[in-house]
Amino acid sequence: MENCEIIGGVARQKGAERSAYFVCVIAVAQMGRVIAVVSDKVDGEIAEAPRGSGGFGYDPVFYFPALGKRLRNCPRMRRMPGATAAKRFTG
């Protein structure tokens, strides 16, 4: 689904009706055996129009209220939906 389709799909909606989330799942396997699976979820909302530079995919239309920015304008580790999950592997 393209960003313009996402925005169009919620064009007449306000507030909680524009809520959205990203889910990221990371799995680690060794020699064909799964040794870890972690996931994380980022709650946000669909913005009225795309904005920002950097990022990819839905980043320009996904507004992250906790930082008051679209994901595209957040530092890389904060914008990655699985950032918290990734930190579990890296310490």
N, C-alpha and C positions, 0 to 999 in steps of 0.2 A: 504494500500500500504506500502510495506517495504522500509526502507531507501535505500537499494541497488537498488531497482527499481526506486526510485526517482533520485538518482545519475546517474544511467544508462540512464534514460530518457532525461537528459540534458548534457550528456557526451561530445557531440560535440559542445555545445553551449557556447558562451562567453558573458561577460558583462550583458547587460540588458536582454538578452535571458534567463539568469539564475535567474531572479527576482522572488521573492515569497513573501508571506505574511501569517501571522497568524491572525485570527479574534477570539476574545473571546466575548461572550455575557453572561451577568449575569442577571438573573431575580430573583426578590424577590416577594414572594406571602405570603399573610396572610389570613387565613380562606377562601382559594379558590379564592382569588382576587389578581390579579397582582397589586403590588403597585409601582414597579420600574423595569425598564429595561435599562441597560447601556451596551455599547459595546466599544471595542477599537481594533485597528489594528496595527500590528507591521510589518513594511516593512523590507525586507532583500533579501537574495539570497541563492541559494543552493550551498553549498561548494563542492569541488572536491572529498573530502573523509570525512568520519565521524571522529571526534576527541573530546577529552575531557572526563571528568568524572562528574557524577551527572546528574540531569535532567532526562528526559524521552522522549519517542516518537521521534519526529523529531528534538529534541534539538541538537544532535551531527552533523546534516547536515545543519542546518539553521544558516547561517552566518548573524550577526547583525552588519552592517557597522558602525552604530552610536557609538558603543563601541569597534569596531575592534575585536570582538570575536564571537564565536559560542554561541548560547543561552545556551548550556550546561555549558559553562564556565563563565556565567554571574551570579551575585548575584541573589538569588531566586526572589525577587520582580521585578528586571529588566528583568528577563528571562520570567516571566509569561506574555503571550500575553494580558491578561486582567488586568495587574497591575495598569494601570491608572484608568481603570473602577472600580477596587476593591477599590482604594483609595477614590473614591467618596462616598463609603459606610462607610469607616473607618475614614474619615477626612483627 
